[in-house]
């Protein structure tokens, strides 16, 4: 592998001259010298060492990204948007599938620090963030997605998230507006903060309508070792179970779009039709929701804006102060498709519920 000194000898110049060309400081250089250096670089196929540059400048152009599982299309979408925005700022992204495992996340922080990477985005909603705080204490700039700041959090970890309570409340109200009185919120075992918030939003809408006695939260079981990618399969299994119950719900709010798609598949396998027999709504705004049959109604999250906020926050450095900074996006939007309709014999309410679409992100 060629070095900068090999290029200098080949071009008949000093190593500092080659460095000036590589770093865009050739404005005062004679054209013939610049051409010799460029020709030598091309002939020797020389590429500057990013490690050496990092050691010299103390700056890494990499951002670590920890996600539960890229097999979940929603997390793949978020990762792509984060990478796209990072590249616009001259940063590249290193991705780790951490499966919401605290030990895996902590180990990846160790790897990042060992390679000089000092910025990380964590797509998780684990309530215990002590391992993130420890990384911040060691000089890492850490921004967490899908989790709110809570009392007891220590400074050093900032948070960017969507208002999950609002999203679930909107989804549940949409079913209630269509006349549904027997409701279920389908989730998985392992209550992360965002899941807990969605359950809270479901119960808020249920209680507003006085439907607590005919509504329930259904725990569809644990995810396996591949994490969130199994949620669709679990949703299908849960739907098959619900289909055989005499008091099955007529309206189902799913934890996310992937689970909602699984629920619709399980209902279909059980001989039930969506929305004629059971209405289903998800949350995320996953692109696949528009391609299902019937099309899935969903609450769309502002993924592009949230990804930009995550990158801007992490490359901007830690926020000074005694409390972690928090940005909560409230501009979620209802996308109405064909998976929700009035149950048999019911009449849709004419009053519209708040959509929440006009609100901007709130920074606390």
KADAHU-V954505 format. One record per residue. N is the residue number from 1. RES is the residue in one letter. SS is DSSP state (H for helix, E for strand, - for the rest). PSI is psi in radians with two decimals (NA if undefined). D_CENTER is the distance of its C-alpha to the mean C-alpha in Angstrom with 1 decimal. Layout:
n & res & ss & psi & d_center
N & RES & SS & PSI & D_CENTER
N & RES & SS & PSI & D_CENTER
This chain:
n & res & ss & psi & d_center
1 & X & - & 2.28 & 39.2
2 & X & - & 2.62 & 40.6
3 & X & - & 3.01 & 40.4
4 & X & H & -0.52 & 40.8
5 & X & H & -0.60 & 44.5
6 & X & H & -0.75 & 45.1
7 & X & H & -0.72 & 44.0
8 & X & H & -0.79 & 46.2
9 & X & H & -0.73 & 49.2
10 & X & H & -0.63 & 48.7
11 & X & H & -0.14 & 48.6
12 & X & - & 0.63 & 51.3
13 & X & - & 3.13 & 49.4
14 & X & - & 2.83 & 47.9
15 & X & H & -0.58 & 44.5
16 & X & H & -0.56 & 43.7
17 & X & H & -0.74 & 44.5
18 & X & H & -0.72 & 42.0
19 & X & H & -0.70 & 39.4
20 & X & H & -0.68 & 40.3
21 & X & H & -0.78 & 39.7
22 & X & H & -0.53 & 36.3
23 & X & - & 0.28 & 35.1
24 & X & - & 0.49 & 36.5
25 & X & - & 0.80 & 39.6
26 & X & - & 0.34 & 42.2
27 & X & - & -0.59 & 43.5
28 & X & - & 0.11 & 46.9
29 & X & - & 2.51 & 47.3
30 & X & - & 2.45 & 50.0
31 & X & H & -0.66 & 48.8
32 & X & H & -0.61 & 50.6
33 & X & H & -0.78 & 49.0
34 & X & H & -0.72 & 45.5
35 & X & H & -0.68 & 46.3
36 & X & H & -0.72 & 47.6
37 & X & H & -0.78 & 44.5
38 & X & H & -0.68 & 42.2
39 & X & H & -0.68 & 44.4
40 & X & H & -0.71 & 44.4
41 & X & H & -0.76 & 40.6
42 & X & H & -0.74 & 40.4
43 & X & H & -0.69 & 43.3
44 & X & H & -0.03 & 42.0
45 & X & - & 0.84 & 38.4
46 & X & - & 2.36 & 37.4
47 & X & - & 2.26 & 33.9
48 & X & - & 2.53 & 33.4
49 & X & - & 2.07 & 31.8
50 & X & H & -0.54 & 28.5
51 & X & H & -0.79 & 29.3
52 & X & H & -0.71 & 32.6
53 & X & H & -0.68 & 31.2
54 & X & H & -0.72 & 28.7
55 & X & H & -0.59 & 31.6
56 & X & H & -0.72 & 33.6
57 & X & H & -0.32 & 31.2
58 & X & - & 0.25 & 29.0
59 & X & - & 2.27 & 26.0
60 & X & - & 2.41 & 23.3
61 & X & - & 0.42 & 21.4
62 & X & E & 2.57 & 18.5
63 & X & E & 2.26 & 15.1
64 & X & E & 2.44 & 13.8
65 & X & E & 2.00 & 10.2
66 & X & E & 2.11 & 9.8
67 & X & E & 2.73 & 7.4
68 & X & - & -0.87 & 9.0
69 & X & - & 2.17 & 10.3
70 & X & - & -0.18 & 10.1
71 & X & - & -0.36 & 12.6
72 & X & - & 2.06 & 10.1
73 & X & H & -0.55 & 10.1
74 & X & H & -0.73 & 6.9
75 & X & H & -0.56 & 5.1
76 & X & H & -0.70 & 8.1
77 & X & H & -0.83 & 7.7
78 & X & H & -0.76 & 4.7
79 & X & H & -0.72 & 7.0
80 & X & H & -0.73 & 9.9
81 & X & H & -0.67 & 9.3
82 & X & H & -0.79 & 8.9
83 & X & H & -0.73 & 12.0
84 & X & H & -0.78 & 13.8
85 & X & H & -0.64 & 13.8
86 & X & H & -0.71 & 14.7
87 & X & H & -0.58 & 17.6
88 & X & H & -0.40 & 18.9
89 & X & - & 0.16 & 19.6
90 & X & - & 0.36 & 21.1
91 & X & - & 2.58 & 18.4
92 & X & E & 2.80 & 17.3
93 & X & E & 2.30 & 14.4
94 & X & E & 2.13 & 15.1
95 & X & E & 2.41 & 12.6
96 & X & E & 2.27 & 13.2
97 & X & E & 1.88 & 12.3
98 & X & - & -0.19 & 13.0
99 & X & - & 0.56 & 12.9
100 & X & - & 0.58 & 12.4
101 & X & - & 2.06 & 15.8
102 & X & H & -0.73 & 17.1
103 & X & H & -0.68 & 19.7
104 & X & H & -0.71 & 17.7
105 & X & H & -0.76 & 15.4
106 & X & H & -0.68 & 18.7
107 & X & H & -0.65 & 20.3
108 & X & H & -0.62 & 17.8
109 & X & H & -0.72 & 18.4
110 & X & H & -0.78 & 22.1
111 & X & H & -0.75 & 21.7
112 & X & H & -0.82 & 20.0
113 & X & H & -0.68 & 22.7
114 & X & H & -0.48 & 25.4
115 & X & - & 0.20 & 24.5
116 & X & - & 0.20 & 24.5
117 & X & - & 2.23 & 20.8
118 & X & - & 0.24 & 20.3
119 & X & E & 2.37 & 16.7
120 & X & E & 2.44 & 13.5
121 & X & E & 2.28 & 9.8
122 & X & E & 1.98 & 8.7
123 & X & E & 1.62 & 5.4
124 & X & - & 2.96 & 7.8
125 & X & - & 0.57 & 10.0
126 & X & - & 2.37 & 13.4
127 & X & - & -0.54 & 16.1
128 & X & - & 1.91 & 18.0
129 & X & - & 0.37 & 16.8
130 & X & H & -0.64 & 20.2
131 & X & H & -0.51 & 19.3
132 & X & H & -0.72 & 16.9
133 & X & H & -0.64 & 19.8
134 & X & H & -0.68 & 22.2
135 & X & H & -0.69 & 20.4
136 & X & H & -0.67 & 20.5
137 & X & H & -0.40 & 24.2
138 & X & - & 0.13 & 24.8
139 & X & - & 0.08 & 23.7
140 & X & - & 2.37 & 20.0
141 & X & E & 2.05 & 17.9
142 & X & E & 2.26 & 14.8
143 & X & E & 2.26 & 11.9
144 & X & E & 2.37 & 9.7
145 & X & E & 2.55 & 6.5
146 & X & - & 0.37 & 6.9
147 & X & - & 2.42 & 10.5
148 & X & - & 2.75 & 13.6
149 & X & - & 2.42 & 16.5
150 & X & - & 2.76 & 19.4
151 & X & - & 2.35 & 23.0
152 & X & - & -0.34 & 23.8
153 & X & - & 2.46 & 20.9
154 & X & - & 2.69 & 22.5
155 & X & - & 2.67 & 22.1
156 & X & - & -0.43 & 20.2
157 & X & E & 2.06 & 16.5
158 & X & E & 2.83 & 14.9
159 & X & E & 2.35 & 12.1
160 & X & E & 2.20 & 9.9
161 & X & E & 2.94 & 8.7
162 & X & E & 2.72 & 9.7
163 & X & - & 1.61 & 13.1
164 & X & H & -0.55 & 12.6
165 & X & H & -0.84 & 16.4
166 & X & H & -0.76 & 17.2
167 & X & H & -0.82 & 15.0
168 & X & H & -0.62 & 16.8
169 & X & H & -0.74 & 20.1
170 & X & H & -0.76 & 20.0
171 & X & H & -0.78 & 19.4
172 & X & H & -0.75 & 22.2
173 & X & H & -0.62 & 24.5
174 & X & H & -0.72 & 24.2
175 & X & H & -0.74 & 25.7
176 & X & H & -0.70 & 28.3
177 & X & H & -0.50 & 29.3
178 & X & - & 0.06 & 30.1
179 & X & - & 0.12 & 32.4
180 & X & - & 2.34 & 30.6
181 & X & - & -0.24 & 32.0
182 & X & - & 1.81 & 30.9
183 & X & E & 2.69 & 27.2
184 & X & E & 2.46 & 24.7
185 & X & E & 2.07 & 21.2
186 & X & E & 2.16 & 20.0
187 & X & E & -3.05 & 17.7
188 & X & - & 2.86 & 17.7
189 & X & - & 2.74 & 19.3
190 & X & - & 1.57 & 17.8
191 & X & - & 1.74 & 16.9
192 & X & - & 3.01 & 13.8
193 & X & H & -0.73 & 13.8
194 & X & H & -0.63 & 11.4
195 & X & H & -0.73 & 13.6
196 & X & H & -0.70 & 16.6
197 & X & H & -0.68 & 15.8
198 & X & H & -0.70 & 15.5
199 & X & H & -0.70 & 18.8
200 & X & H & -0.77 & 20.3
201 & X & H & -0.65 & 19.5
202 & X & H & -0.86 & 21.1
203 & X & H & -0.56 & 24.2
204 & X & H & -0.82 & 24.6
205 & X & H & -0.68 & 25.0
206 & X & H & -0.80 & 27.2
207 & X & H & -0.61 & 29.4
208 & X & H & -0.61 & 29.8
209 & X & - & -0.01 & 31.3
210 & X & - & 0.65 & 33.3
211 & X & - & 0.34 & 31.9
212 & X & H & -0.66 & 31.1
213 & X & H & -0.40 & 34.0
214 & X & H & 0.37 & 32.6
215 & X & E & 2.74 & 28.9
216 & X & E & 2.78 & 27.0
217 & X & E & 2.25 & 23.8
218 & X & E & 2.06 & 23.8
219 & X & E & 1.94 & 22.4
220 & X & - & 0.03 & 22.0
221 & X & - & 3.01 & 22.2
222 & X & - & 2.69 & 20.3
223 & X & - & 2.65 & 17.9
224 & X & - & -2.92 & 19.7
225 & X & - & -0.32 & 19.2
226 & X & - & 0.19 & 16.6
227 & X & H & -2.45 & 14.1
228 & X & H & -0.21 & 11.9
229 & X & H & -0.32 & 13.5
230 & X & H & -0.04 & 16.6
231 & X & H & -0.62 & 15.4
232 & X & H & -0.78 & 17.1
233 & X & H & -0.70 & 20.3
234 & X & H & -0.67 & 20.3
235 & X & H & -0.71 & 20.0
236 & X & H & -0.73 & 23.0
237 & X & H & -0.73 & 25.0
238 & X & H & -0.73 & 24.5
239 & X & H & -0.69 & 25.7
240 & X & H & -0.66 & 28.7
241 & X & H & -0.82 & 29.6
242 & X & H & -0.57 & 29.3
243 & X & H & -0.49 & 31.4
244 & X & - & 0.00 & 34.4
245 & X & - & 2.43 & 34.5
246 & X & - & -0.47 & 37.2
247 & X & - & 0.68 & 35.1
248 & X & - & 2.62 & 31.9
249 & X & - & 2.63 & 29.6
250 & X & - & -0.29 & 29.9
251 & X & E & 2.28 & 26.5
252 & X & E & 2.23 & 23.2
253 & X & E & 2.14 & 19.9
254 & X & E & 2.63 & 17.2
255 & X & - & -0.73 & 14.2
256 & X & - & 3.13 & 12.0
257 & X & H & -0.67 & 13.2
258 & X & H & -0.73 & 13.5
259 & X & H & -0.67 & 15.7
260 & X & H & -0.72 & 17.5
261 & X & H & -0.68 & 18.5
262 & X & H & -0.72 & 19.8
263 & X & H & -0.79 & 21.7
264 & X & H & -0.67 & 23.3
265 & X & H & -0.75 & 24.4
266 & X & H & -0.67 & 25.9
267 & X & H & -0.74 & 27.8
268 & X & H & -0.75 & 29.2
269 & X & H & -0.48 & 30.3
270 & X & - & 0.08 & 32.1
271 & X & - & 0.22 & 34.0
272 & X & - & 2.63 & 32.2
273 & X & - & 2.50 & 31.1
274 & X & - & 2.13 & 28.1
275 & X & - & 0.12 & 28.7
276 & X & - & -0.68 & 32.5
277 & X & - & -0.71 & 32.3
278 & X & - & 2.30 & 28.8
279 & X & E & 2.55 & 26.2
280 & X & E & 2.39 & 22.5
281 & X & E & 2.51 & 19.5
282 & X & E & -2.98 & 15.7
283 & X & E & 2.30 & 12.6
284 & X & E & -0.92 & 9.7
285 & X & - & 0.50 & 11.9
286 & X & - & 2.43 & 11.4
287 & X & H & -0.51 & 14.2
288 & X & H & -0.38 & 15.9
289 & X & H & -0.46 & 16.7
290 & X & H & -0.21 & 19.3
291 & X & - & -0.04 & 20.9
292 & X & - & 2.94 & 21.8
293 & X & - & 1.85 & 25.3
294 & X & - & 2.88 & 25.5
295 & X & - & 2.40 & 22.6
296 & X & - & 2.17 & 20.0
297 & X & E & 2.49 & 19.8
298 & X & E & 2.86 & 16.4
299 & X & E & 2.00 & 14.8
300 & X & E & 2.29 & 12.7
301 & X & - & 2.60 & 9.9
302 & X & - & 1.23 & 10.4
303 & X & H & -0.78 & 7.5
304 & X & H & -0.80 & 10.1
305 & X & H & -0.67 & 11.4
306 & X & H & -0.69 & 8.4
307 & X & H & -0.73 & 7.8
308 & X & H & -0.71 & 11.6
309 & X & H & -0.67 & 11.8
310 & X & H & -0.82 & 9.8
311 & X & H & -0.80 & 12.2
312 & X & H & -0.71 & 15.1
313 & X & H & -0.73 & 14.9
314 & X & H & -0.59 & 14.8
315 & X & H & -0.26 & 17.5
316 & X & H & -0.20 & 19.5
317 & X & - & 2.94 & 20.1
318 & X & - & 2.55 & 20.1
319 & X & - & 2.16 & 21.1
320 & X & - & 2.71 & 24.7
321 & X & - & 3.05 & 25.9
322 & X & - & -0.34 & 26.3
323 & X & - & 2.55 & 23.0
324 & X & - & 2.48 & 19.4
325 & X & - & 2.64 & 18.1
326 & X & E & 2.30 & 15.6
327 & X & E & 2.07 & 14.1
328 & X & E & 2.09 & 13.4
329 & X & E & 2.15 & 12.7
330 & X & - & 0.00 & 15.2
331 & X & - & 1.05 & 15.6
332 & X & - & 2.74 & 14.4
333 & X & E & 2.33 & 16.7
334 & X & E & 2.20 & 18.7
335 & X & E & 1.90 & 19.1
336 & X & - & 2.15 & 22.4
337 & X & - & -2.51 & 23.4
338 & X & - & 0.03 & 25.9
339 & X & - & -0.04 & 24.4
340 & X & - & 2.25 & 25.8
341 & X & - & 2.95 & 29.5
342 & X & - & 2.44 & 32.2
343 & X & - & 2.83 & 33.5
344 & X & - & 2.27 & 37.0
345 & X & - & -0.01 & 39.5
346 & X & - & 2.72 & 37.0
347 & X & - & 2.33 & 36.9
348 & X & - & 2.41 & 33.8
349 & X & - & 2.49 & 33.9
350 & X & - & -0.44 & 34.6
351 & X & - & 2.34 & 33.0
352 & X & - & 2.50 & 29.5
353 & X & - & 2.85 & 27.0
354 & X & - & 2.39 & 24.9
355 & X & - & -0.57 & 22.0
356 & X & - & 0.10 & 20.2
357 & X & - & -0.34 & 19.5
358 & X & - & -0.21 & 21.8
359 & X & - & 2.55 & 20.3
360 & X & - & 2.98 & 18.7
361 & X & - & 2.49 & 16.2
362 & X & E & 2.24 & 18.1
363 & X & E & 2.17 & 18.4
364 & X & - & NA & 20.3
